């Protein structure tokens, strides 16, 4: 768990995404990040994290996430 209050950084700082990847032992292309604030997405994208802008439709968000699973990132 990465808590911005403990880390001293918060979205949209790229550092928070880097710390999450490090804590999980993953690379960006193996992850997806969902947020309802579009300004938080580009820093994650620069690390190769696939992003989804959630709006008010959870079914649409789930469908996008499912499509990411069905179309995995290149190795």
C-alpha distances in whole Angstrom, upper triangle without the diagonal:
4,6,10,12,10,11,14,14,13,15,17,17,16,15,11,12,13,10,8,11,11,8,9,13,14,16,17,19,17,15,16,14,16,17,20,20,22,22,18,19,21,19,17,20,21,19,20,17,19,19,20,21,21,24,26,26,23,26,26,23,22,25,24,21,24,26,23,23,26,27,24,24,27,26
4,6,9,8,7,11,10,10,11,14,13,13,11,8,9,10,7,6,10,10,8,10,13,14,16,16,19,18,15,16,14,15,15,18,18,20,19,16,17,19,16,15,18,19,17,19,16,19,18,20,20,21,24,25,26,24,27,27,23,23,26,24,22,25,26,23,24,27,27,25,24,27,26
4,5,5,6,9,9,8,11,13,13,14,12,9,11,13,10,10,13,14,12,14,17,18,19,19,22,21,18,18,15,16,16,18,18,20,19,16,18,20,17,16,20,21,19,21,19,21,20,21,21,21,23,25,26,24,27,28,24,25,28,26,24,27,29,26,26,30,30,28,27,30,29
4,5,5,6,5,5,8,11,10,12,10,7,10,12,10,10,14,15,13,16,18,19,20,19,22,22,19,19,16,17,15,17,16,18,17,14,16,18,15,15,19,19,18,21,19,21,19,21,20,21,23,25,27,25,28,28,24,26,29,27,24,28,29,27,28,31,31,29,27,30,30
4,6,6,7,8,11,14,13,15,13,11,14,16,13,14,17,17,16,18,21,22,23,23,26,25,23,22,19,20,18,20,19,21,20,17,20,21,19,19,23,23,22,24,22,24,23,24,24,24,26,27,29,28,31,31,27,29,32,30,28,31,33,30,31,35,35,32,31,34,33
4,6,8,10,13,16,14,16,13,11,14,15,12,13,16,15,14,17,19,21,22,22,26,25,22,23,20,21,20,22,22,24,22,19,21,23,20,20,23,23,22,24,23,25,24,25,26,26,28,30,31,30,33,33,29,30,33,31,29,32,34,31,31,35,35,32,31,33,33
4,5,8,11,13,11,12,9,8,11,11,9,10,14,13,12,15,17,19,20,19,23,23,20,21,18,20,19,22,20,22,20,17,19,20,17,17,20,20,18,21,20,23,22,24,24,25,27,29,31,29,32,32,28,29,32,30,27,31,32,29,30,33,33,30,29,31,30
4,7,11,12,10,12,10,9,13,13,11,13,16,16,16,19,20,21,22,21,25,25,23,23,20,21,20,22,20,22,19,17,19,20,17,18,21,21,20,23,21,24,23,25,25,25,28,30,32,30,34,33,29,31,34,31,29,33,34,31,32,36,35,32,31,33,32
4,7,9,7,9,7,6,10,11,10,12,15,15,15,17,19,20,20,19,22,23,20,20,17,18,17,19,17,18,15,13,16,16,13,14,18,17,16,20,18,21,20,21,21,22,25,27,29,28,31,30,26,28,31,28,26,30,31,28,29,33,32,30,28,30,30
4,6,6,9,8,6,9,11,11,11,14,16,15,17,20,19,19,18,21,21,18,17,14,15,13,15,13,15,12,10,13,14,11,12,16,16,16,18,17,19,17,18,18,19,21,23,25,24,27,27,23,25,27,25,23,27,28,25,27,30,30,28,26,28,29
3,5,7,8,6,8,11,12,11,14,16,16,17,20,19,18,16,19,19,16,15,12,12,10,12,10,11,9,6,9,10,8,9,13,13,14,16,14,16,14,15,14,16,18,20,22,22,25,23,20,22,24,22,21,24,25,22,24,28,27,25,23,26,27
4,6,8,8,8,11,13,13,15,17,18,19,21,19,18,15,18,20,17,15,12,13,11,12,10,10,7,5,8,8,6,8,11,12,12,15,13,15,13,14,14,16,18,21,23,22,25,23,20,23,25,22,21,25,25,22,25,28,26,25,23,25,26
4,5,6,8,9,11,12,14,15,16,18,19,18,17,15,18,20,17,17,14,15,14,16,13,13,10,8,10,10,7,9,12,11,12,15,14,16,15,17,17,19,22,24,26,26,28,27,23,25,27,24,23,27,27,24,26,29,28,26,23,25,26
4,6,5,6,9,10,11,12,14,16,16,15,14,12,15,17,15,15,13,15,14,17,15,14,12,9,10,9,5,7,9,8,8,11,11,14,14,16,17,19,22,25,27,26,28,26,23,25,26,23,22,25,25,22,24,27,25,23,20,22,22
4,5,5,6,9,10,10,12,14,15,15,14,13,17,18,16,16,14,17,17,19,17,17,15,12,13,13,9,10,13,11,10,14,13,16,16,19,20,22,25,28,29,28,30,29,25,27,29,26,24,27,27,24,26,29,27,25,22,24,24
4,5,5,6,9,10,11,12,14,14,14,13,16,17,14,14,12,14,14,17,15,16,14,11,12,13,9,9,13,13,11,14,13,15,15,17,18,19,22,25,26,25,27,26,23,24,26,24,21,25,26,22,24,27,26,24,22,24,24
4,5,5,6,9,10,11,12,11,11,9,12,13,11,11,9,12,13,16,15,15,14,10,10,11,8,6,10,10,8,10,9,12,12,15,16,18,21,24,25,23,25,24,20,21,23,21,18,22,22,19,20,24,22,20,18,20,20
4,5,5,6,9,10,10,10,9,9,12,13,12,13,12,16,16,20,19,18,17,13,13,13,10,8,11,10,8,11,10,14,15,18,19,21,25,28,28,27,29,27,24,24,26,23,21,24,24,21,22,25,24,21,18,20,19
4,5,5,6,9,10,10,11,11,15,15,13,15,14,17,17,21,20,20,19,15,16,16,13,11,15,14,11,14,13,16,17,20,21,23,26,28,29,27,29,28,25,25,27,25,22,25,26,23,23,27,26,23,21,23,21
4,5,5,6,8,9,10,10,13,12,10,12,11,14,15,18,18,19,18,14,14,16,13,11,14,14,11,13,11,14,15,17,19,20,23,26,26,24,26,25,22,22,24,22,19,22,23,20,20,24,23,20,19,21,20
4,5,5,6,5,6,7,10,10,8,11,11,15,16,20,20,20,19,16,15,16,13,10,13,13,9,11,9,13,14,17,19,21,25,27,27,25,27,26,22,22,24,21,19,21,22,18,18,22,21,18,16,18,17
4,5,5,7,8,10,13,12,12,15,15,18,20,23,23,23,22,19,18,19,16,13,16,15,12,14,13,16,18,21,23,25,28,31,31,28,30,29,26,26,27,25,22,24,25,22,22,25,24,21,19,20,18
4,6,8,11,12,15,14,13,15,15,18,20,23,23,24,23,19,19,20,17,15,18,18,15,16,15,18,19,21,23,24,28,30,30,27,29,29,25,25,27,25,22,24,26,22,22,25,25,22,21,22,21
4,5,9,10,13,11,10,13,13,17,19,22,23,23,23,19,19,20,18,15,17,18,14,15,13,16,17,19,22,23,26,28,28,25,27,27,23,22,24,23,19,21,22,19,18,22,22,18,18,19,18
4,7,10,12,10,11,14,16,19,21,25,25,25,25,21,20,21,19,16,17,18,14,14,14,16,19,21,24,25,29,31,31,28,29,29,25,25,26,24,21,22,23,20,19,22,22,18,17,18,16
4,7,8,7,8,11,13,17,19,23,23,23,23,19,18,18,16,13,14,15,11,11,10,13,15,18,21,23,27,29,28,26,27,26,23,22,23,21,18,20,20,16,16,19,18,15,13,14,13
4,6,6,7,11,13,16,19,23,23,22,21,18,16,16,14,11,12,12,8,8,8,11,14,17,20,22,26,29,28,26,27,26,22,22,23,20,18,19,19,15,16,18,17,13,11,12,10
4,5,5,8,10,13,16,19,19,18,18,15,13,13,11,8,8,9,5,4,4,8,10,14,17,19,23,26,25,23,24,23,19,20,20,17,15,17,17,13,14,17,15,12,10,11,11
4,6,8,11,14,17,20,21,19,20,17,14,14,13,10,9,10,8,5,5,7,10,14,17,19,23,26,25,23,23,22,19,19,19,16,14,15,15,11,12,14,12,9,6,8,8
4,7,10,14,17,21,21,20,21,18,16,16,16,12,12,13,11,8,7,8,11,14,18,19,23,25,24,22,22,21,18,17,18,15,13,14,14,10,10,13,12,8,7,9,9
4,7,10,13,17,18,17,18,15,13,14,14,10,10,13,10,8,5,6,9,11,14,16,20,22,21,19,20,19,15,15,16,14,11,13,13,10,10,13,13,10,9,12,12
4,7,10,14,15,14,16,13,10,12,13,9,9,12,11,9,6,5,6,7,11,12,16,18,18,16,17,15,12,12,13,10,8,11,11,8,10,13,12,11,10,14,15
4,7,10,11,11,12,9,8,11,11,7,9,12,11,10,7,6,5,6,9,10,14,16,16,14,16,15,11,12,14,11,9,13,14,11,13,16,16,14,14,17,18
4,7,9,9,12,9,8,12,13,10,11,15,14,14,10,9,6,5,6,6,10,13,13,11,13,12,8,10,12,10,9,12,14,12,14,17,17,16,16,20,21
4,5,7,9,7,7,11,12,11,12,15,16,16,12,11,8,7,5,6,9,11,12,12,15,13,10,12,15,13,12,16,17,15,18,20,20,20,19,23,25
4,6,9,8,9,13,14,14,15,18,19,19,16,14,11,8,6,5,6,8,11,11,14,13,10,13,15,14,14,18,18,18,20,23,22,23,22,26,28
4,6,6,8,11,12,12,14,16,18,18,16,15,11,10,7,8,9,12,14,15,18,16,13,17,19,16,17,20,21,20,22,25,24,24,23,26,28
4,5,6,8,10,11,11,14,16,16,14,13,9,9,6,8,10,13,15,16,18,16,14,17,18,15,16,20,19,18,21,24,22,22,21,24,26
4,6,7,8,10,11,13,15,16,14,14,11,12,9,12,13,16,19,19,22,19,17,20,21,19,19,23,22,21,24,26,25,24,23,25,27
4,6,7,7,9,11,13,14,12,12,9,10,9,11,13,17,18,18,21,19,16,19,20,18,17,21,21,19,22,24,23,22,21,23,25
4,6,5,6,9,10,11,9,9,6,8,7,11,13,17,18,18,20,17,14,17,18,15,15,18,18,16,19,21,20,19,17,20,22
4,5,5,6,9,10,9,10,8,11,11,14,16,20,21,21,23,20,18,20,21,17,17,21,20,17,20,23,20,20,17,19,21
4,5,5,7,9,9,11,10,13,13,16,19,22,23,23,25,23,20,22,23,19,19,22,22,19,21,24,22,20,18,20,21
4,5,5,7,5,8,7,10,12,15,18,21,22,21,23,21,17,19,20,17,16,19,19,16,18,21,19,17,15,17,18
4,5,5,5,6,7,10,12,15,18,22,22,21,23,20,17,19,19,16,15,18,17,14,17,19,17,15,13,15,16
4,5,7,9,10,14,15,19,22,25,26,25,26,24,21,23,23,19,19,22,20,17,20,22,19,18,14,16,17
4,6,9,11,14,16,19,23,26,26,25,26,24,21,22,23,19,18,21,20,16,18,21,19,16,13,14,15
4,6,9,13,15,18,22,25,25,24,24,22,19,20,20,17,16,18,17,13,15,17,15,13,9,11,12
4,6,10,13,15,19,22,22,20,21,19,16,17,18,14,13,15,15,11,13,16,14,12,10,12,13
4,7,10,13,16,19,19,17,18,16,13,14,14,11,9,12,11,8,11,13,11,10,8,12,14
4,7,9,13,16,16,15,16,14,11,12,13,10,9,13,12,10,13,15,14,13,12,15,17
4,6,9,13,12,11,13,10,7,10,10,7,8,11,11,10,13,15,14,14,14,18,20
4,6,10,10,11,13,10,8,11,12,9,10,14,14,13,16,18,18,18,18,21,24
4,7,7,7,10,8,6,9,11,9,10,14,14,14,17,19,19,20,20,24,26
4,6,7,10,8,8,11,13,12,13,16,17,17,20,22,22,23,23,27,29
4,6,9,9,9,12,13,14,15,17,19,19,22,23,24,25,26,30,32
4,5,5,6,9,10,11,13,14,16,17,19,20,21,23,24,28,31
4,5,5,6,9,10,10,12,14,15,17,18,20,21,23,26,29
4,5,5,6,9,10,10,12,14,15,16,18,20,22,26,28
4,5,5,6,9,10,11,13,15,15,16,18,20,24,26
4,5,5,6,9,10,11,13,14,15,17,18,22,24
4,5,5,6,9,10,11,12,14,15,17,21,23
4,5,5,6,9,10,10,12,14,17,20,23
4,5,5,6,9,10,10,12,14,17,20
4,5,5,7,9,10,11,12,16,18
4,5,5,6,9,10,13,16,18
4,5,5,6,8,11,14,17
4,5,5,6,8,11,14
4,5,5,9,12,14
4,6,10,12,14
4,7,9,12
4,6,9
4,6
4
